[in-house]
Every structure is written in structure tokens, then in C-alpha cells.
Amino acid sequence: MRNWLKKVLDFLELHFNAFVFLVLFLSMTAQVFMRYVLNMPSPLLHEITMYSFVWTVYLSAALARRYRGHIRFNIIYDMLPRKAQLVIDLVFDIFVSSLFVISFVPVIRELISYSFIESHILKISWTYLFMVFPIFMALVLVHNAKFIYYEIRELVKGEKMPEEEKPWD
């Protein structure tokens, strides 16, 4: 993978995601403290927690896709020969990528239409709050493009995809 692309992916999926998760953790901790210790619930903290949770979920899902870390029901899949597994992976990756490409423009249009709606407490446009979904789609498309390339390459030439080292290993 090109060095600049890897830096962008690392920034979004690792560093920015870690920051958003930290915001989520701190706002949730402060919310619990204020609600149950001080008996003063904070709508501001509730809103920050909700939106940071959404961003964390989507950025983490893209990160899981990067390392093929999503849950798979692979009892039968593991019994198949490698070429059959590659065909299944290739069909799945092409299918998901096709759906994301087809729906990308409508998602952006819908996101732009949210510009008139603001969050209740923070007064932030929903466009910025839900911008994570097209970012997620773009990240998954990048990862799927890489997987599709290497799956075709392995089917044709027999060369396996080099595994990217996980930052937490």
C-alpha cells in the first residue's frame, strides 16, 4: 500500500478513532458521575456520548475490515480448498463494494440535506455528526479494492497477499 494512503488510513482508523473513543469514555464517565453522584444529569454529555459512540462504531468497523477482523461463520468455509475460499471472498468483496459504490452518491445527498438539522444541545449540523458513514464507506472501499486485487492475483498467479502487521500485536 502506498505510504501516504497508509498514513491517512492509520490516522483515521487508529489515531482519530482512539481520540473519539477517549472522548466517548470521558463523556460517559462524567455523565455517570454527574447523574448518580451529583444527581444532576447533563444533556450535553449525553449528546457528546451518543455522537462519539456512532463515530467510534463506524471507524472501528472500517478498522476491523482492514484486518479482516469481522465475525465470520466459517465452519464450512474452512473446509473448502483455498481456491474456493478465494472465489467466495472475491464475490463477497465485489458485492459489498458494488453496493457501496451505488449508494455513495445518495448517501452524500442525504447527508447534505441534513445541513438544516442541528443537534439539540451542541447546535452542530447533522451533516458533521453523520459524516462518519460516507467516511466508513470510503475506507471499506479502499480495503476491499486491496483485497480484490490480491484475491485475483492469488487466483491467477498463486501469490498470497502480504499480511499487514496489526498495530496491537
C-alpha positions in Angstrom: 0.0 0.0 0.0 1.3 3.4 -0.8 2.9 5.2 2.1 0.6 8.3 2.0 -2.5 6.2 1.9 -1.3 4.0 4.8 -0.7 7.2 6.8 -4.2 8.5 6.0 -5.8 5.2 7.0 -3.7 5.0 10.2 -4.7 8.5 11.1 -8.4 7.9 10.6 -8.7 4.3 11.8 -6.2 4.3 14.6 -5.3 7.8 15.9 -8.5 9.8 15.3 -10.6 6.8 16.3 -8.6 6.5 19.5 -9.3 10.2 20.2 -13.0 9.8 19.5 -13.1 6.7 21.8 -11.3 8.7 24.5 -14.0 11.5 24.2 -16.6 8.7 24.4 -15.1 7.2 27.5 -14.6 10.5 29.3 -18.0 11.9 28.5 -19.7 8.6 29.6 -17.7 8.6 32.8 -18.5 12.2 33.6 -22.2 11.5 32.7 -22.4 8.6 35.1 -20.7 10.7 37.8 -23.0 13.7 37.3 -26.1 11.6 37.1 -25.6 9.2 40.0 -23.2 11.0 42.4 -24.2 14.7 41.9 -27.8 13.8 40.9 -27.5 16.4 38.0 -27.8 14.7 34.6 -26.2 16.5 31.7 -27.9 16.6 28.3 -24.6 18.0 26.9 -22.6 14.9 28.0 -25.4 12.7 26.8 -25.2 14.2 23.3 -21.4 14.0 23.2 -21.6 10.4 24.2 -24.2 9.5 21.6 -22.3 11.0 18.7 -18.8 9.9 19.7 -20.3 6.4 20.1 -21.5 6.5 16.5 -18.2 7.7 15.2 -16.3 5.1 17.2 -18.5 2.2 15.9 -18.1 3.1 12.2 -14.4 3.9 12.4 -13.8 0.7 14.3 -15.8 -1.3 11.8 -13.6 0.1 9.0 -10.5 -0.9 11.0 -11.9 -4.4 11.5 -12.4 -4.7 7.8 -8.8 -3.6 7.2 -7.6 -6.6 9.2 -10.5 -9.0 8.2 -11.5 -8.9 11.8 -15.2 -9.1 11.4 -17.1 -12.2 12.7 -17.4 -14.9 10.2 -19.4 -18.1 10.2 -16.6 -20.2 8.7 -17.3 -23.8 9.6 -17.9 -24.8 6.0 -15.6 -22.1 4.6 -12.6 -23.5 6.4 -13.2 -27.0 5.0 -13.1 -25.7 1.4 -10.0 -25.6 -0.7 -8.1 -22.3 -0.9 -9.3 -21.5 -4.4 -12.9 -21.9 -3.4 -12.3 -19.7 -0.4 -10.8 -17.1 -2.7 -13.8 -17.2 -5.0 -16.1 -16.7 -2.1 -14.1 -13.8 -0.7 -13.9 -12.2 -4.2 -17.6 -12.5 -4.8 -18.4 -11.1 -1.3 -15.9 -8.2 -1.7 -17.1 -7.3 -5.2 -20.8 -7.4 -4.0 -20.2 -5.2 -0.9 -18.1 -2.8 -3.0 -20.7 -2.6 -5.6 -23.4 -1.8 -3.1 -21.2 0.9 -1.5 -20.4 2.5 -4.9 -24.0 2.5 -5.9 -25.2 4.0 -2.7 -22.3 6.5 -2.2 -23.9 9.4 -4.1 -27.4 9.0 -2.5 -25.7 8.9 1.0 -23.8 12.1 0.3 -27.1 13.8 -1.0 -28.9 12.7 2.1 -26.0 13.9 4.3 -26.1 17.3 2.6 -29.9 17.5 3.3 -29.1 17.2 7.0 -27.3 20.5 7.0 -30.5 22.3 8.1 -31.0 20.0 11.1 -28.9 20.8 14.2 -28.3 18.7 17.3 -30.4 19.9 20.3 -27.7 20.8 22.7 -24.4 21.3 20.8 -26.2 23.0 17.8 -23.9 21.1 15.4 -25.3 20.4 11.9 -26.2 16.7 11.5 -24.0 16.8 8.3 -20.9 16.8 10.5 -22.3 14.4 13.1 -23.2 11.7 10.5 -20.2 12.4 8.1 -18.7 9.2 9.5 -20.9 7.0 7.4 -19.5 8.1 4.0 -16.1 8.1 5.5 -16.7 4.5 6.6 -17.9 3.6 3.1 -14.8 5.1 1.5 -12.5 3.3 4.0 -14.2 -0.1 3.3 -14.0 0.6 -0.4 -10.2 1.2 -0.1 -9.8 -2.0 1.9 -12.0 -4.1 -0.5 -10.1 -2.8 -3.5 -6.9 -4.0 -2.0 -8.5 -7.4 -1.1 -10.0 -7.8 -4.6 -6.6 -7.1 -6.2 -4.8 -9.6 -4.1 -7.5 -12.2 -4.4 -7.4 -12.1 -8.2 -3.6 -12.1 -8.1 -3.6 -15.2 -5.9 -6.2 -16.9 -8.1 -4.1 -16.2 -11.3 -0.5 -16.3 -10.1 -0.8 -18.1 -6.8 0.9 -15.3 -4.9 -0.6 -14.8 -1.4 -1.5 -11.3 -0.1 1.1 -9.9 2.3 -0.5 -9.5 5.7 -0.3 -6.1 7.2 1.0 -6.2 10.8 -1.6 -5.3 13.3 -0.6 -2.3 15.5 -1.7 -4.1 18.6 0.4 -7.2 18.1 
